[in-house]
Amino acid sequence: MKAVRLHMLEPGNMARALKAMDGVITKINPEGAVEGVSGGTPIMPTIDAYGKLTRYPTLYGQGLTLLMFSEYLLQEKARTQNN
């Protein structure tokens, strides 16, 4: 979303960003923790090995999710003020 706003990506990518946000929302548990975040991503020998990495709530996962939501709210506010 931010990359579209900053003209780093074409506006047509916004639909993909919103779809990605929908996917992230499904990973938020009732306590508000974002699940499914990789515990770390070292260089792995195969693509399949990445699928075996441990996933659990992390502070950076929470932070990235908050950044995503804040960008969404910023753009929604701008959109509603322009209408």
Secondary structure, DSSP 4 states (H G I P E B T S, - for coil): -HHHHTTSS-GGGHHHHHHHHHHHHTTB-TTS-B-S-BS-----SSHHHHTTS-B---HHHHHHHHHHHHHHHHHHHHHHHH-
